[in-house]
Amino acid sequence: MGSTRQITVGNVKIGGGAPVVVQSMTLTKTHDVEATTAQIAALASAGCEIVRCAVPKTEDAEALRRIVRLSPIPVIADIHFNASLALKAIDSGVAAVRINPGNIGGPDKVALVVEAARRARIPMRIGANSGSLPKHLHELAQTDQAEALVAAALEEVELLEKLDFHDFKISVKSTSVPTMIRAYRMLSDKVDYPLHLGVTEAGTPFSGSIKSAVGMGALLVDGIGDTIRVSLTADPVKEIETGFEILKALGLRERGPIMIACPSCGRDNVGVENLAVVVEERLRDYPQHFEVAVMGCAVNGPGEAGDADFGIAGGRDVGFIYAHGRVLKKVSSEILIDELFFEVDRWIEGGMQRPKRLKMAKPAALAMAEASLIPLE
């Protein structure tokens, strides 16, 4: 089930029906304030809503005060093994702290961090990763790693609840997609706290994006998950781009354009792959939410992609531009993409009004055949 509790990280609501939040983590040395804030700025420009910074050393904790002041988005301190660093981070004004109660130094240390978070009125993130389960759960992990992850998380929940602290979200991340899916489903049946989703150490942009889309998508479509991080071995901006694509594909968030493109076939007369690559690259400059279809022939243009706001369908020497389900004009293939974006820009400048669509009474192929009679512009 979806979470019913809600927490606030800075000015960002998480859980309890709030939109799914996309976050990432800086790759810089946190004590390098200039590099860290530059990366945070790039992430924020890409749409990142919360950013996490690793705090392995005292110098990193001491840098957080300046980073928090300069960051345009809430900063979470990522702490392991050292409760004193968590206390310094909280004192520096971070919006939240991420700790693993199992490796922070025992219940007494956890209590110190919880009390500091309570005084600062900030939430925490707790939870387990498949690579860092407590020793007493290793045997269970050999039998069922998902069950071991959930057991570890519930132990942490119980500890915080005994301290009368409920302002937290939970994660049970694994490198195995099936394990991660099962663990989150089991956990969501047992708690009502917000859940942070992720396939930990997912991999390169290609394989990691696929793993993350499968793992998180399977959960999000069932209403499980309140924040996500796509953990890629890449520039973290890629994590934000992939995260929003996952949410857009599920209809959960609207940010930037969506492109529809046919897979190409023997009818392709224009090289639809090349067209799609160029269109997708130019769409990156648009923050507005709309759909653009790129089709390789006149057969399926207005039919299969008829719900798109704009589209192009190619021919041998000419192409067709259509808008809101209707053929707009016929132009030379050489200027097809430029003309498409001319029409898109004009529509945006005019207020992005979407006209009422008429039901297509003719088959797509017939409609395009008739459109071919339009004079070339």
Summary of the structure (lengths in Angstrom):
residues: 377
radius of gyration: 24.5
end to end distance: 54.9
largest distance: 79.6
contacts: 1316
relative contact order: 0.09
helix: 42%
strand: 20%
